[in-house]
């Protein structure tokens, strides 16, 4: 599987990455054996970039991923985790497991998430993650959803990540968000190597094209794109499908169905086109897909291997479904 270097760092990622939120029991529980098998299958398919975070299942995703990769040579894969939320233990184990579902993960609420973009919070977060992962370094550390914490993120958290990078504890610095404005600021105002942009460079939303992607390309920074299916609509456009985790508006459903008609006219499944589209931009180093089972992993890898003729993108532009200047 093709690999791309992140910015000016020495870190290289495969074009397809394993998003490990799902094996942290996102929405529903995943059996330990199934989670381990998903990681194993990703490895067999050539995936060498794995992404996790403390937020995912209150550390469960990190523990499972670390265990699944334990016997792999450390220099043979890239692992990213995130900072910005620290996990504080709750006395007595906390509320019942059902209460933790309010945060989207089906795990017992043994800890409380607390926003912390201070320098001390960032260092503690990395140290805690390394313990859960069973590692002595991570390849990429992302500032996780700093939307409402901009001052602390830029003034405290980012400088601390620079120190950790200089110490060799992390290899590359990034920021991960569902918006483009602050990610563009990270590209412009810091020496971040990569940004993780979720849902904003897809067949239905090209807002990253306005400033983020041009700035990244001009400054030699990299972008990893997540949310390529916009939470479901681009995977299976039908009434009741979700767009950004809410019911899809009718106009977007109609647009997704028009996209599907064009892609299938070229013999390409819509899901394959959705996965390939971000990779058409030179600033994009890879796409991140959340998977919870071997079948889902194999499906994503097969979609990436699906050939996509250039004429497909041309027709989508001619139909007004993609912007004329998509790169």
Protein Blocks (a to p, Z undefined) as FASTA:
>chain_A
ZZddehjbfbdcdfbdcdfklmnopoiacdfklmmmmmmmmmmnopabdcddfklonhml
mmmmmmmmmmpcfklpccdddehiacdddehhiaafklmmmnopacddfbccdddfbfkl
mmmmmmmmmmmnopabdfbdcdehillmmmmmmmmmmmmmmmmmmnomambdcdddfbfk
lmmmmmmmmccfbdcdehiacfkbcklmmmmmmmmmmnopacddehklnoolmmogcehi
aeehiacdfklmmmmmmmmmmmmmnopafklmmmmmmmmpmklnbdcdddfbfklmmmmm
mmmmpccdfklmmmmmmnopacfblZZ
